[in-house]
Amino acid sequence: MENLLNGKLGTFYKIHKISYSVGDKVKRRLLDLGFTKGQKIRLIGRSLLKKAYLIEIRGYTLTLKKDIVSCILVDF
């Protein structure tokens, strides 16, 4: 179990949990977006400075900041 920052581009992972260090409001928003335990997630791309990450989950793509992606723990 590691955070999603260490993942390879284009690979699917299963979400293990969302760390509590992200904060209650952000964690609730991620849960509303479908970031639940066991859900498949794919890292599509990174920005040049690696401050933003492109994520695919449940058939849609979204961009998240590095500090939020680091709180998503996945099973490799």
Contacts in CASP RR format, 6 or more apart in sequence:
PFRMAT RR
TARGET T0000
AUTHOR 0000-0000-0000
METHOD contacts of the structure
MODEL  1
MENLLNGKLGTFYKIHKISYSVGDKVKRRLLDLGFTKGQKIRLIGRSLLK
KAYLIEIRGYTLTLKKDIVSCILVDF
1 16 0 8 1.000
1 73 0 8 1.000
1 74 0 8 1.000
1 75 0 8 1.000
1 76 0 8 1.000
2 73 0 8 1.000
2 74 0 8 1.000
2 76 0 8 1.000
3 19 0 8 1.000
3 69 0 8 1.000
3 70 0 8 1.000
3 71 0 8 1.000
3 72 0 8 1.000
3 73 0 8 1.000
3 74 0 8 1.000
4 13 0 8 1.000
4 41 0 8 1.000
4 43 0 8 1.000
4 53 0 8 1.000
4 55 0 8 1.000
4 69 0 8 1.000
4 70 0 8 1.000
4 72 0 8 1.000
4 73 0 8 1.000
4 74 0 8 1.000
5 53 0 8 1.000
5 66 0 8 1.000
5 69 0 8 1.000
5 70 0 8 1.000
7 13 0 8 1.000
7 43 0 8 1.000
7 74 0 8 1.000
7 76 0 8 1.000
8 43 0 8 1.000
9 43 0 8 1.000
9 44 0 8 1.000
9 45 0 8 1.000
9 46 0 8 1.000
10 42 0 8 1.000
10 43 0 8 1.000
10 44 0 8 1.000
10 45 0 8 1.000
11 42 0 8 1.000
11 43 0 8 1.000
12 40 0 8 1.000
12 41 0 8 1.000
12 42 0 8 1.000
13 40 0 8 1.000
13 41 0 8 1.000
13 42 0 8 1.000
13 43 0 8 1.000
13 74 0 8 1.000
13 75 0 8 1.000
13 76 0 8 1.000
14 38 0 8 1.000
14 39 0 8 1.000
14 40 0 8 1.000
14 41 0 8 1.000
14 74 0 8 1.000
14 75 0 8 1.000
15 35 0 8 1.000
15 36 0 8 1.000
15 37 0 8 1.000
15 38 0 8 1.000
15 39 0 8 1.000
15 41 0 8 1.000
15 72 0 8 1.000
15 73 0 8 1.000
15 74 0 8 1.000
16 37 0 8 1.000
16 38 0 8 1.000
16 73 0 8 1.000
16 74 0 8 1.000
16 75 0 8 1.000
17 37 0 8 1.000
17 73 0 8 1.000
18 27 0 8 1.000
18 30 0 8 1.000
18 31 0 8 1.000
18 35 0 8 1.000
18 71 0 8 1.000
18 72 0 8 1.000
18 73 0 8 1.000
19 70 0 8 1.000
19 71 0 8 1.000
19 72 0 8 1.000
19 73 0 8 1.000
20 27 0 8 1.000
21 71 0 8 1.000
22 30 0 8 1.000
22 67 0 8 1.000
22 68 0 8 1.000
22 71 0 8 1.000
26 68 0 8 1.000
26 71 0 8 1.000
30 68 0 8 1.000
30 72 0 8 1.000
33 57 0 8 1.000
33 62 0 8 1.000
34 57 0 8 1.000
34 58 0 8 1.000
35 41 0 8 1.000
35 57 0 8 1.000
35 72 0 8 1.000
39 57 0 8 1.000
39 58 0 8 1.000
40 57 0 8 1.000
41 55 0 8 1.000
41 56 0 8 1.000
41 57 0 8 1.000
41 72 0 8 1.000
41 74 0 8 1.000
42 55 0 8 1.000
42 56 0 8 1.000
42 57 0 8 1.000
43 53 0 8 1.000
43 54 0 8 1.000
43 55 0 8 1.000
44 54 0 8 1.000
44 55 0 8 1.000
44 56 0 8 1.000
44 61 0 8 1.000
45 53 0 8 1.000
45 54 0 8 1.000
46 52 0 8 1.000
46 53 0 8 1.000
46 54 0 8 1.000
47 53 0 8 1.000
50 66 0 8 1.000
51 65 0 8 1.000
51 66 0 8 1.000
52 63 0 8 1.000
52 64 0 8 1.000
52 65 0 8 1.000
52 66 0 8 1.000
53 63 0 8 1.000
53 64 0 8 1.000
53 65 0 8 1.000
53 66 0 8 1.000
53 69 0 8 1.000
54 61 0 8 1.000
54 62 0 8 1.000
54 63 0 8 1.000
55 61 0 8 1.000
55 62 0 8 1.000
55 63 0 8 1.000
55 64 0 8 1.000
55 69 0 8 1.000
END
